[in-house]
Amino acid sequence: MVLDSLLYSRIQFGANISFHILFPTISIALGWFLFYFKIQHNRTGLDYWQEAYQFWIKIFALTFALGVVSGITMSFQFGTNWPGYMETVGNIAGPLLAYEVLTAFFLEATFLGVMLFGAKRVSPAMHTLATFLVAFGTSLSAFWIIVLNSWMQTPQGFTMIDGRAHAVDWLAIVFNPSMPYRLSHMILASFLTVSFFLAGISAYRYLRNSRSQANLLVMKLALTVAMVLIPIQIMLGDQHGLNTLHYQPAKLAAMEGIWKSGPGVPAVIFAIPNQQTHTNDYEVSIPKLASLYLTHSWNGEVKGLNEFGDKIPPVAPVFFAFRIMVGVGVLMLLFSWLGRWQLRQNRPLPKLMAKGLVLMTFSGWIAVLAGWYVTEIGRQPYLVTGVLTTAQAATTLPTSMVFSSLFAYLTLYVGLLCAYIWVVFYLARQADDKENSSAQLEKKSDPTWSPSGT
């Protein structure tokens, strides 16, 4: 492996987008959970809905801030590390990024202030509307970003003039063949990530003897959402796979570890893909199963990687990332169903399950990152499929300069990520301490209470 500017630029952008995607993944769905808390409080007048809103809005604000900062630095890299990208497809990528800023980011940024600081300054209806607009803005932002990424995966609606892409049909660009599948898959992934985030933090507080109605309510709600959405995500994933089989067969073959074309291809459960020999080492597979779930026919024809010459992605990373995504998804399914069943009829949550949910707090991040690696690495060697390769778009800056910025980014991101996780759990502990202090005050105000307990 040659350590050059291209490789360092790929690592740097991969690190940046890996760090950035963690926070929108939470803010997209958490905004809608907050809107639900607000609606329920307005409808019922019950204080615990407002208590849940007040706790989780702090984490939303922290998440939103880190998402904005990391997103801005990522956009800089289009010019510093990938000048060929904007030079070739900037006529399409530029407007789509501008639409995201003008229609989504400004909406979020404007009403976030009302949402955070306006509860006592505006009417309840206006505050609820601000919460809705922020949640809507996060989803609209995801829409435009997924549109651009999907167009890079399955480009259409453009023509090449003098080596540059020019739009001829914006509807075809926006509603490109893979966009509906990617958007729905990503939105559901966000809700599942936040569901386990809510359940994990709530379980952490539960283990610290928090028995507030708000905390238990959020845990039940999160597990209920997860147990309903995971089967839907599985069905959407199947449809997304069929779309990938049609439009990006090389990526699909890498995901499945299929080298040779033919009917009735096996499902590779485990293997170590060997890109030099175009075979799988230590393969464990089930005959014909891949054809069944990919083509819905036992003898369906599936193209193997050998059909695409040297235009194939790095197979091993795509192969293993796909299995990590599926494996974490299965764990999430088991935890959500079992955890929600154990909480039925207001029963106490067993400590073992509570500890398991704490361990699963950031499981959604793992699944999202694995899925994102499948998407992005699986598109290689292209940056825009069939139009622009990664090598053509890369910077010509000296390797030492790219490496120094890579080192700085990685150092900063590790520090920020550790700080974010620490602050989230600190806020949980702070909420528990406040709850315990309130309980102590209530006891002391009780005329029958005494320090000795007599």
N, C-alpha and C positions, 0 to 999 in steps of 0.2 A: 504494500500500500504506500503510495507516494503522498507525503505530507506537504501539500502545496496549497495555494490560495483557494483553489476550488474546494478542496476537502475541508479546510478550516471555515470557509464561508458556509458550507452546508451544515457543519456542526454548529456554527454560531446561530444561523437562522433556525435550525432545528431546536436548539436550546431556548432561543427566544420564544418561538411559537409554542413550545412545550410549556414554558413558564406562563405565557400569556393565557393560553386556553384554559388553564385551571380556574381562573377567576370569572371569565364570562360564563363558563359552564355552571358555576354556582349562581351568579347574579341573574342569569336569564330566568331560571325557575324560582329562585328565592323571592324575586319580586312578585311573582304570582302567588306564592304562599303568603306573603305579607298582605297582598290585596285580599286574599281569602280571610285572613285573620281580621282585617279591618271590616270587611262586609259582615262577618259573623258578630263582631262586637256591636256594630251599628244595628244589626237585626235583633240581637238578644239582649244587649246591654250588660252582658256578663263580663266581669272584670278580668277573668283569666284570658280571654281573647286579647284584650289590650295589653296584658302582661306579656303574652307571647310576642305580640307585635313589638313592644318596646325592647325586648331582649334581642330579637333577631334583626331588628333594623340596624343595630350597632354593627353586627357582623356583615350585614349587607353593605353598609357604608364603607367599611374597611375593604371588603372584597371589590367593590366598584372602583375604589381609588387605585388599588393595585392593578386592576384590569386596564384602566385608562393609561397609567404610566407605562406598563409593559407594551401596550398596543402602540403608543407613540414611538417608542424606541424601535419596535419592529418595523414600522413604516419607514423609518430612516434608512433601514438596510436595503430597501429597494434601490436607493441611490448609491449607497456606499459599497455594498457587496454584490448587487445584482443590476448593474446599469443596463445590461442587455435586455432585461425583462421589460422595463418601462420604455426603452427605445423601440422594442418590437411590438409589444401589445399595450403600450400605455394609452392608446386611443380608446381602449375598452376598459382596462383596469382602472385608469384614472377616474372616469365618470362614475364607475360603480363604487369606488372608495369615497368619492365626493357625495354620492347619494346617501351613503351610510352616515357620513358626518352631518349632512344638512337635514336629513329626515329623522335620524335616530339619535345620534349623540347629542345634538342640541336639545332635543326633546327630553332626554334623560337628564342632562346637566341642568336644564332650566327648572324642572319640577322636582329634582332631587333635593334642592334647598327647601322647597315648601314641605316636602315629605319629611325631612329631617328636623326642621326647626319651626315649622308653621302650625303644629298641632294646636297651640294656644293662641295663634294669631289669625287663623282663618276658620271658617265654619267646618264642622265635621264633614259635610258633603264635599267641600272644596279639598279637604285633606284626603278624603277617599279618592277623589278624582285625580289628585296629584300622584297618589300611590299607583293607581291604574295606569296613568300616562308613563310613569317610570318603568313599570313592568312591561307595558306595550313597547316602549322604546328599546328595552333590552332585546325583546324578540325581533323587532324590526331591524335592529343592528345585526343580529344573527342572520336574518334573511339576506341582507345585502352581502355579508361576508361569505355565506354559503353559496350565493349566486356566483360570486367571482371564483371561488374555489371550484365549484362544479363546472363552470365554463372552462377552467384550466384542465379539468379532467375530460370533459366531453364538449369541446369547442364547436360552435356553430354560429350562423348568423353574421359572418364576417367575410371579408375578402382581403387577400394580400396584395399590396401595391408597393413596389420598390422595397420589399422586405419588411413592410410594416402592416399590421392588422388594422383594417378599417371596418367599422360597424356598417352593416347594410340592413340588419333587422334586429332591433333592440328586444323585441318580444322573444325572438328565437334565442338571443343571447341570455336573457334573464331566465326564460323557461326552457333551458337546455335539457337534454334527456335525463341527466342524473340528478338535477336539482331537487325535484320533489322528494326523491328517496333520501338524499343527503340531509335535506332540511328536516324532514320528519324524524329521521334517525337521530339527528343531533339534538333536536328539541326534547325528544323522549330521553335521550342520554342525559341531558341536563336535569330533567325532573327526577330521574333515578339517582343521579349523583347527589342532588340536594336532599332527596328522601333519606338516603343513608347518612348524609351529613347531619340532618336534623335528628335522625334516630340515634346516631352515635353520640352526639353531644348531649342529647337528652338522657341517654343511658349512662353517660359519664356523670351527669348530675344525680341521676337516680342512685348510682353506687355511692355517691357522697351524701346519701340520705335525704336528697331532695324529694319531697312528696307533694310538691305544688301541683295544683290541678292543671295549670298551664303546661308544665313540663310533661306530665303524663299524657295530656291531650295531644301535644305536638308529636310525641313518640308514636302514639296510636295512628294519628293521621299520616305520618310519614311512612309507616310500615304498610298501611292500607293502600296508599298511592303506589308504593313499590310493587306490592303483590298484584295489583291490577294492571300496571303498565308493563311489567316485564314480559308477560305472554304476548302483549301487543308488540313490544319491541322485537321479540323473536320472529313474529310474522312479518314485520316490516323488514327485518334483517334478511329474511328469505327472499322477499321481493327485490331488495337492494342487490342481493347476490345475483339474481337473474338479470338485473339491469347491467351489472358489472360483467357478467358472462357475455352479454351481447356487445357492449361498447368497449370494454377493456379486458379482453380475454387473457392477455398476458398477466395482468395483475391477479385475476381469478385463479389462473394456473399456479402462480406463485403462492397464493394463499393456501391452496390445496396440496401443493407439492406434486403437481402432475407434470411429468416431463414428456411423456409420449401421448400423442393423440389417439383417439379410438373410442369405440362404443363400450359401455359398461365399465367405466373407469372406477377403481376402488377409492374409498375414503381413507386417506392416510391419517391414522390416529396419532402416531408418533413416528418421527424420523429425524435424521440430520441431513438436510439437503446438501448435496455436494455439487457445487456449481461448475467445478472443473470437469467432472466425469458425467454431469447431467444425469445423476442418479440420486436415490435416497439411501443413505446408510442407516442400518438398524431399523428398517421400516416395519411398522406394525399397521396393517390396513384391513379393511373389510371390503370384500369384493363387491363391485357394482354399486355400492352405496352412494358414492359421490355423484354418479350419473342420476341416481334417483332424486336426490335433493337439489341438484343443480338444473336438471332438465325435466324433472318429474317423470322420468321414464327409466326403467332398469337398464335399457340398452342405449340411452341417449349419448350422442356424440359430444365429446368435450375436447377442445384443442389443448395440446400440451405445450410446454415452454419451448420444445425443440422446433416448433413451427415459426418462431419469431426471430430466429438468428441471434444476433447480438443485442437486439432491442428488447431486452428483458431486465426486470429490476433485480436488485440483490435479493436472492430467493430466501435465504435463511432468516433475515430480520422480518420479512413479511410473513413467512410461514409461522414463526414462533409468536409474533405479535398478535396474529389472528387467534391463535390458540389461547393466549393469555386473556384476550378480550372475551372469548367464549367461556373460558374457565371462571373468570371473575363474575360473568353474568349468571352462570349456574349457581355460584355461591350466593349471589344476591337474591336469586329466586328462592333458594332454600331458607336463608335467614329471614326474608320478608314473610314467607308463609308460616314458618314455625314461630317466629316472634309474635306475629299478629294473633296466631291461634293461642299462644300462651297468655296473651293479654285480654282474652275474651272475658266478657262479663266482669270487668274490673278486677280481674285476678292480679296478684303481684307478679312482677317479672322475675323469673329465676336469675340468680346472680351470674350463673354461667352464661346465660343468653345475653345478659346486660354486658358482660365483659366481651362477648363475641361481637356485639353491636359496636362497642367502642373500637375494637380492632378493625371493624368494617367502615369506620367513619369516612375514610378517604378512599374507599374501594372504587367509587365511581371515577375518581381521578385516574386510577390505574387502568380501568376499562376504556376510558375516553382516550388516554394517551396511546394505549395499544391500538385502538381503532384508528386514531389519527396517523400513527406510524404506518399502518396498513395502507391507508389512503394515500399518504404522501410518498413513502418509499416505493409503494407499488406502482406509482406513476413513472418512476425512473425508467430510462434515462432522460425522459422529457420533463420540462417544467410546464409547458403547455402541450398536451398530447398531440403529436404529429406536426407541431408547428415550431416549437422552440425547445432545444435541449438545455439541460442544466449547465453544461459546459459552455454553450454559446452565450449564456446570460451572465456568467460569472465575472467578477472584477479582475482587473489586471494589476491591482495593487500588490506591492511586495508581500511575500508570505509573512515576514516578521510583523508587519503592521496589522494584518488580519489576525494573527495569533495573539498579539497583545490585546486587541479589542475583545477577542474571544475569551481570554483569561479574565479580563475585567468584568465582562458580562456574567460569566459563570460564578465568579466570586460574589458579585452583587446578588445574583438570583438565589444562590444557596442561602445567603444571609437573610434576604427578604422572605423566602419561603419558611425558613425556621422561625423568623419573627412572627409571621402570619399565624402559623399553627400555635405558637406559644400564646399569642394574644387571644385567639379564639378560646382556648382552654382557660386562660386567665379570666376572660369575661364570664365564662361558665362558673368558675369558682367564686367570682365576685357576686354573681346573682345568687348563688347558694348562701354565701355569707350574709347577704342582705335579707334573704328569706329566714335564716336562722336568727338574725338579730330581731326581726319583726316578731318571730315566734316567742323569743325571750321577753320582749316588751309586753306581748299579750299575756304571758304568764304572770309577769310582775304586776300587771294591772288587775289581775284576778284577786279579789280579797281572800280567797281560800288558799292562795299560793304562799309558800315559805321556802327559803333556801334549803332547809333541811328536808323538805318534802313531807313534813308532818302536818 
